[in-house]
Amino acid sequence: MTTHVFLAGDPYLGSDAAYAVKDALVREPVRRADGCEEITFDIKLVPLDWKEGQ
């Protein structure tokens, strides 16, 4: 599996040559108490035999 997450405010979001930037992939970093920043990105996997409507 390959995915990509983009950071909100990145000056290059609008110039992505592969047109891969989607709103659902843009995340706003949250500053933690220790000074580091983190983002949340949920990945959901489905079984190979999954069919739409299940």
C-alpha distance matrix in Angstrom:
0.0 3.8 6.7 10.3 13.3 16.8 20.0 23.0 25.9 24.1 26.7 24.2 22.3 24.7 24.4 20.7 21.1 17.8 18.8 15.4 17.3 17.5 19.7 17.2 15.1 18.4 19.4 22.9 23.1 25.6 28.0 28.5 31.9 31.2 30.6 26.9 24.6 21.6 19.3 17.7 14.4 13.5 10.2 11.2 9.8 12.2 13.6 13.4 17.1 17.0 19.4 20.3 23.3 22.5
3.8 0.0 3.8 7.0 10.5 13.7 17.0 20.0 22.7 20.7 23.1 20.5 18.8 21.2 20.8 17.1 17.6 14.6 15.7 12.3 14.2 15.0 17.4 15.3 12.8 15.8 17.1 20.5 20.9 23.7 26.1 27.0 30.5 29.7 28.8 25.0 22.6 19.9 17.6 16.6 13.3 13.5 10.8 12.7 12.3 15.0 16.9 16.7 20.2 19.7 21.7 22.1 25.1 24.8
6.7 3.8 0.0 3.8 6.9 10.2 13.6 16.4 19.3 17.6 20.1 17.8 15.8 18.3 18.3 14.9 16.1 13.3 13.6 9.9 11.1 11.7 13.8 11.8 9.0 12.0 13.4 16.9 17.6 20.5 23.2 24.4 28.0 27.5 26.3 22.7 19.9 17.2 14.6 13.7 10.4 11.2 9.3 11.8 12.5 15.5 18.0 18.3 21.6 20.5 22.2 21.9 24.7 24.6
10.3 7.0 3.8 0.0 3.8 6.6 10.1 13.1 15.7 13.8 16.4 14.3 12.4 15.3 15.4 12.2 14.1 11.9 12.1 8.5 8.7 10.0 12.0 10.7 7.1 9.2 10.8 14.1 14.8 18.1 20.6 22.3 26.0 25.4 23.8 20.3 17.4 15.1 12.6 12.6 9.9 11.8 11.1 14.2 15.6 18.6 21.5 21.9 25.1 23.7 25.2 24.6 27.1 27.3
13.3 10.5 6.9 3.8 0.0 3.8 6.8 9.7 12.7 11.4 14.5 13.1 11.0 14.3 15.2 12.7 15.3 13.8 13.2 9.8 8.5 9.3 10.1 8.9 5.2 6.1 7.1 10.3 11.1 14.5 17.2 19.0 22.8 22.6 20.8 17.5 14.3 12.0 9.3 9.8 7.8 10.6 11.2 14.6 16.8 20.0 23.2 24.1 27.1 25.3 26.8 25.7 27.9 28.1
16.8 13.7 10.2 6.6 3.8 0.0 3.8 6.5 9.1 7.7 10.8 9.7 7.6 11.2 12.4 10.6 13.8 13.2 12.2 9.6 7.2 8.7 9.1 9.4 5.9 4.6 6.2 8.7 10.0 13.7 16.3 18.9 22.6 22.5 20.2 17.2 13.8 12.4 10.0 11.5 10.4 13.6 14.6 17.9 20.3 23.4 26.7 27.6 30.4 28.5 29.6 28.3 30.3 30.8
20.0 17.0 13.6 10.1 6.8 3.8 0.0 3.8 6.3 5.8 9.6 9.9 8.4 12.0 13.7 12.8 16.4 16.3 15.2 13.1 10.2 11.3 10.5 11.2 8.4 5.5 5.1 6.0 7.0 10.8 13.2 16.1 19.7 19.7 17.1 14.5 11.1 10.4 8.7 11.1 11.3 14.9 16.7 20.1 22.8 26.1 29.5 30.6 33.5 31.4 32.5 31.0 32.8 33.2
23.0 20.0 16.4 13.1 9.7 6.5 3.8 0.0 3.8 5.6 8.8 10.1 8.1 11.1 13.7 13.6 17.4 17.7 15.8 14.3 10.8 11.3 9.6 11.1 9.4 5.7 5.5 5.1 7.5 10.9 13.4 16.7 20.2 20.9 18.1 16.1 12.5 12.2 10.4 12.6 13.1 16.5 18.7 21.9 24.9 27.9 31.4 32.7 35.2 32.8 33.6 31.8 33.3 34.0
25.9 22.7 19.3 15.7 12.7 9.1 6.3 3.8 0.0 3.8 6.1 8.6 7.8 10.3 12.8 13.7 17.4 18.5 16.8 16.0 12.6 13.7 12.3 14.4 12.8 9.1 9.2 8.0 9.7 12.7 14.5 18.1 21.3 21.8 18.5 17.0 13.9 14.5 13.4 16.0 16.8 20.2 22.4 25.5 28.4 31.4 35.0 36.1 38.7 36.3 37.1 35.2 36.7 37.6
24.1 20.7 17.6 13.8 11.4 7.7 5.8 5.6 3.8 0.0 3.8 5.5 5.7 8.8 10.3 10.9 14.5 15.8 14.8 14.1 11.2 13.3 12.9 15.0 12.6 9.5 10.3 10.1 11.2 14.7 16.2 19.6 22.8 22.7 19.5 17.5 14.6 15.2 14.2 16.8 17.0 20.5 22.1 25.4 28.0 31.0 34.3 35.2 38.0 35.9 36.8 35.1 37.0 37.9
26.7 23.1 20.1 16.4 14.5 10.8 9.6 8.8 6.1 3.8 0.0 3.8 5.8 7.3 8.4 10.3 13.6 15.7 14.7 15.0 12.4 14.9 14.9 17.5 15.3 12.5 13.8 13.6 14.8 18.1 19.5 23.0 26.0 25.9 22.5 20.7 18.1 18.9 18.0 20.6 20.6 24.0 25.4 28.6 31.0 33.9 37.1 37.7 40.5 38.5 39.1 37.3 39.3 40.4
24.2 20.5 17.8 14.3 13.1 9.7 9.9 10.1 8.6 5.5 3.8 0.0 3.8 5.5 5.3 6.7 9.9 12.1 11.5 12.0 10.0 13.2 14.1 16.5 14.1 12.1 14.2 14.9 16.3 19.9 21.6 24.9 28.1 27.7 24.5 22.3 19.6 19.8 18.5 20.7 20.1 23.2 24.1 27.1 29.2 32.0 35.1 35.3 38.1 36.3 36.9 35.3 37.6 38.8
22.3 18.8 15.8 12.4 11.0 7.6 8.4 8.1 7.8 5.7 5.8 3.8 0.0 3.8 5.6 5.9 9.7 10.9 9.3 9.4 6.7 9.5 10.3 12.9 10.9 9.0 11.6 12.9 15.0 18.7 20.9 24.1 27.6 27.6 24.7 22.3 19.1 18.8 16.8 18.5 17.6 20.5 21.4 24.2 26.4 29.0 32.3 32.6 35.3 33.2 33.7 31.9 34.1 35.3
24.7 21.2 18.3 15.3 14.3 11.2 12.0 11.1 10.3 8.8 7.3 5.5 3.8 0.0 3.8 5.9 9.0 10.8 8.7 10.2 8.0 10.4 11.4 14.7 13.3 11.7 14.7 16.0 18.4 21.9 24.2 27.6 31.0 31.1 28.1 25.9 22.7 22.4 20.3 21.8 20.7 23.3 24.0 26.6 28.7 31.0 34.2 34.3 36.7 34.6 34.7 32.7 34.9 36.5
24.4 20.8 18.3 15.4 15.2 12.4 13.7 13.7 12.8 10.3 8.4 5.3 5.6 3.8 0.0 3.8 6.0 8.9 8.1 10.1 9.2 12.4 14.2 17.0 15.2 14.1 17.1 18.5 20.5 24.2 26.2 29.5 32.9 32.6 29.5 27.2 24.3 24.0 22.1 23.7 22.4 25.0 25.3 27.9 29.5 31.9 34.8 34.5 37.2 35.4 35.6 33.9 36.4 37.9
20.7 17.1 14.9 12.2 12.7 10.6 12.8 13.6 13.7 10.9 10.3 6.7 5.9 5.9 3.8 0.0 3.8 5.5 5.3 6.8 6.8 10.4 13.0 15.2 13.0 12.7 15.9 18.0 19.8 23.6 25.9 28.8 32.3 32.0 29.2 26.4 23.5 22.7 20.6 21.8 20.0 22.4 22.3 24.8 26.2 28.5 31.3 31.0 33.7 32.2 32.5 31.1 33.7 35.1
21.1 17.6 16.1 14.1 15.3 13.8 16.4 17.4 17.4 14.5 13.6 9.9 9.7 9.0 6.0 3.8 0.0 3.8 5.6 7.9 9.5 12.9 15.9 17.9 15.8 16.1 19.3 21.7 23.4 27.2 29.4 32.2 35.8 35.2 32.5 29.6 26.8 26.0 23.8 24.9 22.8 24.8 24.2 26.4 27.4 29.4 31.9 31.1 33.8 32.6 32.8 31.6 34.5 35.9
17.8 14.6 13.3 11.9 13.8 13.2 16.3 17.7 18.5 15.8 15.7 12.1 10.9 10.8 8.9 5.5 3.8 0.0 3.8 5.3 8.2 11.1 14.7 16.0 14.0 15.2 18.5 21.4 23.2 26.9 29.4 31.9 35.6 35.2 32.7 29.6 26.7 25.3 22.9 23.3 20.8 22.4 21.4 23.4 24.0 25.9 28.3 27.4 30.1 28.9 29.1 28.0 31.0 32.4
18.8 15.7 13.6 12.1 13.2 12.2 15.2 15.8 16.8 14.8 14.7 11.5 9.3 8.7 8.1 5.3 5.6 3.8 0.0 3.8 5.7 8.1 11.6 13.3 12.0 13.1 16.7 19.5 21.8 25.5 28.3 31.0 34.7 34.6 32.1 29.2 26.0 24.5 21.8 22.1 19.6 21.2 20.6 22.4 23.5 25.3 28.0 27.4 29.8 28.1 28.1 26.5 29.3 30.9
15.4 12.3 9.9 8.5 9.8 9.6 13.1 14.3 16.0 14.1 15.0 12.0 9.4 10.2 10.1 6.8 7.9 5.3 3.8 0.0 3.8 6.2 9.8 10.7 8.9 10.6 14.1 17.3 19.4 23.0 25.9 28.3 32.0 32.0 29.8 26.6 23.4 21.6 18.7 18.8 16.1 17.6 16.8 18.8 20.0 22.0 24.8 24.5 27.1 25.4 25.7 24.3 27.1 28.4
17.3 14.2 11.1 8.7 8.5 7.2 10.2 10.8 12.6 11.2 12.4 10.0 6.7 8.0 9.2 6.8 9.5 8.2 5.7 3.8 0.0 3.8 6.7 8.4 6.7 7.4 11.1 14.0 16.4 20.0 22.9 25.6 29.3 29.5 27.2 24.3 20.9 19.3 16.4 16.7 14.5 16.5 16.6 18.9 20.7 23.0 26.1 26.3 28.8 26.7 27.1 25.3 27.7 29.0
17.5 15.0 11.7 10.0 9.3 8.7 11.3 11.3 13.7 13.3 14.9 13.2 9.5 10.4 12.4 10.4 12.9 11.1 8.1 6.2 3.8 0.0 3.8 5.3 5.4 6.8 10.4 13.6 16.5 19.7 23.0 25.5 29.3 29.9 27.8 25.0 21.4 19.4 16.1 15.7 13.4 14.8 15.1 17.0 19.1 21.1 24.4 24.9 27.0 24.6 24.7 22.6 24.7 26.1
19.7 17.4 13.8 12.0 10.1 9.1 10.5 9.6 12.3 12.9 14.9 14.1 10.3 11.4 14.2 13.0 15.9 14.7 11.6 9.8 6.7 3.8 0.0 3.8 5.4 5.4 8.5 11.2 14.5 17.4 20.9 23.4 27.1 28.1 26.1 23.6 19.9 17.9 14.5 14.2 12.5 14.1 15.3 17.2 19.9 22.0 25.6 26.5 28.5 25.7 25.8 23.5 25.0 26.4
17.2 15.3 11.8 10.7 8.9 9.4 11.2 11.1 14.4 15.0 17.5 16.5 12.9 14.7 17.0 15.2 17.9 16.0 13.3 10.7 8.4 5.3 3.8 0.0 3.8 5.7 8.0 11.2 14.2 16.7 20.3 22.4 26.1 27.2 25.6 22.9 19.2 16.6 12.9 11.7 9.5 10.5 11.7 13.5 16.3 18.5 22.2 23.4 25.4 22.6 22.9 20.8 22.3 23.3
15.1 12.8 9.0 7.1 5.2 5.9 8.4 9.4 12.8 12.6 15.3 14.1 10.9 13.3 15.2 13.0 15.8 14.0 12.0 8.9 6.7 5.4 5.4 3.8 0.0 3.8 6.4 10.1 12.4 15.4 18.8 20.9 24.7 25.2 23.5 20.5 16.9 14.5 11.0 10.4 8.1 10.1 11.0 13.6 16.3 18.9 22.4 23.5 26.0 23.6 24.4 22.7 24.6 25.3
18.4 15.8 12.0 9.2 6.1 4.6 5.5 5.7 9.1 9.5 12.5 12.1 9.0 11.7 14.1 12.7 16.1 15.2 13.1 10.6 7.4 6.8 5.4 5.7 3.8 0.0 3.8 6.9 9.7 12.9 16.2 18.8 22.5 23.2 21.1 18.5 14.8 13.0 9.8 10.4 9.4 12.2 13.9 16.8 19.7 22.5 26.0 27.2 29.7 27.2 28.0 26.2 27.8 28.6
19.4 17.1 13.4 10.8 7.1 6.2 5.1 5.5 9.2 10.3 13.8 14.2 11.6 14.7 17.1 15.9 19.3 18.5 16.7 14.1 11.1 10.4 8.5 8.0 6.4 3.8 0.0 3.8 6.3 9.3 12.7 15.1 18.8 19.7 17.8 15.2 11.5 9.5 6.4 7.5 7.8 11.1 13.6 16.8 20.0 23.0 26.6 28.3 30.7 28.3 29.4 27.7 29.0 29.4
22.9 20.5 16.9 14.1 10.3 8.7 6.0 5.1 8.0 10.1 13.6 14.9 12.9 16.0 18.5 18.0 21.7 21.4 19.5 17.3 14.0 13.6 11.2 11.2 10.1 6.9 3.8 0.0 3.8 6.5 9.8 12.7 16.2 17.4 15.2 13.2 9.5 8.6 6.6 8.8 10.5 13.8 16.8 19.9 23.2 26.4 30.0 31.8 34.2 31.7 32.8 31.0 32.1 32.4
23.1 20.9 17.6 14.8 11.1 10.0 7.0 7.5 9.7 11.2 14.8 16.3 15.0 18.4 20.5 19.8 23.4 23.2 21.8 19.4 16.4 16.5 14.5 14.2 12.4 9.7 6.3 3.8 0.0 3.8 6.5 9.4 13.0 13.8 11.6 9.4 5.7 5.3 5.0 8.3 10.8 14.4 17.3 20.7 23.9 27.3 30.8 32.7 35.4 33.1 34.6 33.1 34.3 34.2
25.6 23.7 20.5 18.1 14.5 13.7 10.8 10.9 12.7 14.7 18.1 19.9 18.7 21.9 24.2 23.6 27.2 26.9 25.5 23.0 20.0 19.7 17.4 16.7 15.4 12.9 9.3 6.5 3.8 0.0 3.8 6.3 9.8 11.3 9.7 8.4 5.3 5.4 6.3 9.1 12.4 15.5 18.9 22.0 25.4 28.7 32.2 34.5 36.9 34.6 36.1 34.7 35.5 35.2
28.0 26.1 23.2 20.6 17.2 16.3 13.2 13.4 14.5 16.2 19.5 21.6 20.9 24.2 26.2 25.9 29.4 29.4 28.3 25.9 22.9 23.0 20.9 20.3 18.8 16.2 12.7 9.8 6.5 3.8 0.0 3.8 6.8 8.1 6.0 5.8 4.3 6.6 9.1 12.1 15.5 18.6 21.8 25.1 28.3 31.8 35.1 37.4 40.0 37.8 39.5 38.2 39.0 38.6
28.5 27.0 24.4 22.3 19.0 18.9 16.1 16.7 18.1 19.6 23.0 24.9 24.1 27.6 29.5 28.8 32.2 31.9 31.0 28.3 25.6 25.5 23.4 22.4 20.9 18.8 15.1 12.7 9.4 6.3 3.8 0.0 3.8 5.4 5.4 5.5 5.8 7.2 10.2 12.6 16.2 18.9 22.1 25.2 28.3 31.8 34.9 37.4 40.0 37.9 39.9 38.8 39.5 38.8
31.9 30.5 28.0 26.0 22.8 22.6 19.7 20.2 21.3 22.8 26.0 28.1 27.6 31.0 32.9 32.3 35.8 35.6 34.7 32.0 29.3 29.3 27.1 26.1 24.7 22.5 18.8 16.2 13.0 9.8 6.8 3.8 0.0 3.8 5.4 7.5 9.1 10.9 14.0 16.2 19.8 22.3 25.5 28.5 31.5 35.0 38.0 40.7 43.2 41.1 43.2 42.2 42.7 41.8
31.2 29.7 27.5 25.4 22.6 22.5 19.7 20.9 21.8 22.7 25.9 27.7 27.6 31.1 32.6 32.0 35.2 35.2 34.6 32.0 29.5 29.9 28.1 27.2 25.2 23.2 19.7 17.4 13.8 11.3 8.1 5.4 3.8 0.0 3.8 5.7 8.7 10.8 14.5 16.9 20.4 23.0 25.8 29.0 31.8 35.4 38.2 40.7 43.4 41.7 43.9 43.2 44.0 43.0
30.6 28.8 26.3 23.8 20.8 20.2 17.1 18.1 18.5 19.5 22.5 24.5 24.7 28.1 29.5 29.2 32.5 32.7 32.1 29.8 27.2 27.8 26.1 25.6 23.5 21.1 17.8 15.2 11.6 9.7 6.0 5.4 5.4 3.8 0.0 3.8 6.6 9.8 13.4 16.5 19.7 22.8 25.6 29.0 31.9 35.5 38.5 40.8 43.6 41.8 43.9 42.9 43.9 43.2
26.9 25.0 22.7 20.3 17.5 17.2 14.5 16.1 17.0 17.5 20.7 22.3 22.3 25.9 27.2 26.4 29.6 29.6 29.2 26.6 24.3 25.0 23.6 22.9 20.5 18.5 15.2 13.2 9.4 8.4 5.8 5.5 7.5 5.7 3.8 0.0 3.8 6.7 10.4 13.6 16.6 19.7 22.3 25.8 28.5 32.2 35.2 37.3 40.3 38.5 40.7 39.8 41.0 40.3
24.6 22.6 19.9 17.4 14.3 13.8 11.1 12.5 13.9 14.6 18.1 19.6 19.1 22.7 24.3 23.5 26.8 26.7 26.0 23.4 20.9 21.4 19.9 19.2 16.9 14.8 11.5 9.5 5.7 5.3 4.3 5.8 9.1 8.7 6.6 3.8 0.0 3.8 7.1 10.6 13.5 16.9 19.6 23.1 26.0 29.7 32.8 34.9 37.7 35.8 37.8 36.7 37.9 37.4
21.6 19.9 17.2 15.1 12.0 12.4 10.4 12.2 14.5 15.2 18.9 19.8 18.8 22.4 24.0 22.7 26.0 25.3 24.5 21.6 19.3 19.4 17.9 16.6 14.5 13.0 9.5 8.6 5.3 5.4 6.6 7.2 10.9 10.8 9.8 6.7 3.8 0.0 3.8 6.9 10.0 13.2 15.9 19.4 22.4 26.0 29.1 31.3 34.1 32.1 34.1 33.2 34.4 33.7
19.3 17.6 14.6 12.6 9.3 10.0 8.7 10.4 13.4 14.2 18.0 18.5 16.8 20.3 22.1 20.6 23.8 22.9 21.8 18.7 16.4 16.1 14.5 12.9 11.0 9.8 6.4 6.6 5.0 6.3 9.1 10.2 14.0 14.5 13.4 10.4 7.1 3.8 0.0 3.8 6.6 10.0 12.9 16.4 19.5 23.0 26.3 28.4 31.1 29.0 30.8 29.7 30.9 30.4
17.7 16.6 13.7 12.6 9.8 11.5 11.1 12.6 16.0 16.8 20.6 20.7 18.5 21.8 23.7 21.8 24.9 23.3 22.1 18.8 16.7 15.7 14.2 11.7 10.4 10.4 7.5 8.8 8.3 9.1 12.1 12.6 16.2 16.9 16.5 13.6 10.6 6.9 3.8 0.0 3.8 6.6 9.9 13.0 16.3 19.7 23.1 25.5 28.0 25.7 27.5 26.5 27.5 26.9
14.4 13.3 10.4 9.9 7.8 10.4 11.3 13.1 16.8 17.0 20.6 20.1 17.6 20.7 22.4 20.0 22.8 20.8 19.6 16.1 14.5 13.4 12.5 9.5 8.1 9.4 7.8 10.5 10.8 12.4 15.5 16.2 19.8 20.4 19.7 16.6 13.5 10.0 6.6 3.8 0.0 3.8 6.6 9.9 13.1 16.5 20.0 22.1 24.7 22.5 24.2 23.3 24.6 24.1
13.5 13.5 11.2 11.8 10.6 13.6 14.9 16.5 20.2 20.5 24.0 23.2 20.5 23.3 25.0 22.4 24.8 22.4 21.2 17.6 16.5 14.8 14.1 10.5 10.1 12.2 11.1 13.8 14.4 15.5 18.6 18.9 22.3 23.0 22.8 19.7 16.9 13.2 10.0 6.6 3.8 0.0 3.8 6.5 10.0 13.2 16.7 19.1 21.5 19.2 21.1 20.2 21.4 20.6
10.2 10.8 9.3 11.1 11.2 14.6 16.7 18.7 22.4 22.1 25.4 24.1 21.4 24.0 25.3 22.3 24.2 21.4 20.6 16.8 16.6 15.1 15.3 11.7 11.0 13.9 13.6 16.8 17.3 18.9 21.8 22.1 25.5 25.8 25.6 22.3 19.6 15.9 12.9 9.9 6.6 3.8 0.0 3.8 6.6 10.1 13.5 15.6 18.2 16.2 18.4 18.0 19.7 18.8
11.2 12.7 11.8 14.2 14.6 17.9 20.1 21.9 25.5 25.4 28.6 27.1 24.2 26.6 27.9 24.8 26.4 23.4 22.4 18.8 18.9 17.0 17.2 13.5 13.6 16.8 16.8 19.9 20.7 22.0 25.1 25.2 28.5 29.0 29.0 25.8 23.1 19.4 16.4 13.0 9.9 6.5 3.8 0.0 3.8 6.7 10.3 12.8 15.0 12.7 15.0 14.8 16.3 15.1
9.8 12.3 12.5 15.6 16.8 20.3 22.8 24.9 28.4 28.0 31.0 29.2 26.4 28.7 29.5 26.2 27.4 24.0 23.5 20.0 20.7 19.1 19.9 16.3 16.3 19.7 20.0 23.2 23.9 25.4 28.3 28.3 31.5 31.8 31.9 28.5 26.0 22.4 19.5 16.3 13.1 10.0 6.6 3.8 0.0 3.8 6.9 9.3 11.8 10.2 13.0 13.7 15.7 14.1
12.2 15.0 15.5 18.6 20.0 23.4 26.1 27.9 31.4 31.0 33.9 32.0 29.0 31.0 31.9 28.5 29.4 25.9 25.3 22.0 23.0 21.1 22.0 18.5 18.9 22.5 23.0 26.4 27.3 28.7 31.8 31.8 35.0 35.4 35.5 32.2 29.7 26.0 23.0 19.7 16.5 13.2 10.1 6.7 3.8 0.0 3.8 6.5 8.3 6.5 9.5 10.7 12.7 10.9
13.6 16.9 18.0 21.5 23.2 26.7 29.5 31.4 35.0 34.3 37.1 35.1 32.3 34.2 34.8 31.3 31.9 28.3 28.0 24.8 26.1 24.4 25.6 22.2 22.4 26.0 26.6 30.0 30.8 32.2 35.1 34.9 38.0 38.2 38.5 35.2 32.8 29.1 26.3 23.1 20.0 16.7 13.5 10.3 6.9 3.8 0.0 3.8 5.4 5.3 9.0 11.5 13.5 11.2
13.4 16.7 18.3 21.9 24.1 27.6 30.6 32.7 36.1 35.2 37.7 35.3 32.6 34.3 34.5 31.0 31.1 27.4 27.4 24.5 26.3 24.9 26.5 23.4 23.5 27.2 28.3 31.8 32.7 34.5 37.4 37.4 40.7 40.7 40.8 37.3 34.9 31.3 28.4 25.5 22.1 19.1 15.6 12.8 9.3 6.5 3.8 0.0 3.8 5.6 8.7 11.6 14.3 12.7
17.1 20.2 21.6 25.1 27.1 30.4 33.5 35.2 38.7 38.0 40.5 38.1 35.3 36.7 37.2 33.7 33.8 30.1 29.8 27.1 28.8 27.0 28.5 25.4 26.0 29.7 30.7 34.2 35.4 36.9 40.0 40.0 43.2 43.4 43.6 40.3 37.7 34.1 31.1 28.0 24.7 21.5 18.2 15.0 11.8 8.3 5.4 3.8 0.0 3.8 6.4 10.0 12.2 10.4
17.0 19.7 20.5 23.7 25.3 28.5 31.4 32.8 36.3 35.9 38.5 36.3 33.2 34.6 35.4 32.2 32.6 28.9 28.1 25.4 26.7 24.6 25.7 22.6 23.6 27.2 28.3 31.7 33.1 34.6 37.8 37.9 41.1 41.7 41.8 38.5 35.8 32.1 29.0 25.7 22.5 19.2 16.2 12.7 10.2 6.5 5.3 5.6 3.8 0.0 3.8 6.8 8.9 7.2
19.4 21.7 22.2 25.2 26.8 29.6 32.5 33.6 37.1 36.8 39.1 36.9 33.7 34.7 35.6 32.5 32.8 29.1 28.1 25.7 27.1 24.7 25.8 22.9 24.4 28.0 29.4 32.8 34.6 36.1 39.5 39.9 43.2 43.9 43.9 40.7 37.8 34.1 30.8 27.5 24.2 21.1 18.4 15.0 13.0 9.5 9.0 8.7 6.4 3.8 0.0 3.8 6.3 6.0
20.3 22.1 21.9 24.6 25.7 28.3 31.0 31.8 35.2 35.1 37.3 35.3 31.9 32.7 33.9 31.1 31.6 28.0 26.5 24.3 25.3 22.6 23.5 20.8 22.7 26.2 27.7 31.0 33.1 34.7 38.2 38.8 42.2 43.2 42.9 39.8 36.7 33.2 29.7 26.5 23.3 20.2 18.0 14.8 13.7 10.7 11.5 11.6 10.0 6.8 3.8 0.0 3.8 5.6
23.3 25.1 24.7 27.1 27.9 30.3 32.8 33.3 36.7 37.0 39.3 37.6 34.1 34.9 36.4 33.7 34.5 31.0 29.3 27.1 27.7 24.7 25.0 22.3 24.6 27.8 29.0 32.1 34.3 35.5 39.0 39.5 42.7 44.0 43.9 41.0 37.9 34.4 30.9 27.5 24.6 21.4 19.7 16.3 15.7 12.7 13.5 14.3 12.2 8.9 6.3 3.8 0.0 3.8
22.5 24.8 24.6 27.3 28.1 30.8 33.2 34.0 37.6 37.9 40.4 38.8 35.3 36.5 37.9 35.1 35.9 32.4 30.9 28.4 29.0 26.1 26.4 23.3 25.3 28.6 29.4 32.4 34.2 35.2 38.6 38.8 41.8 43.0 43.2 40.3 37.4 33.7 30.4 26.9 24.1 20.6 18.8 15.1 14.1 10.9 11.2 12.7 10.4 7.2 6.0 5.6 3.8 0.0
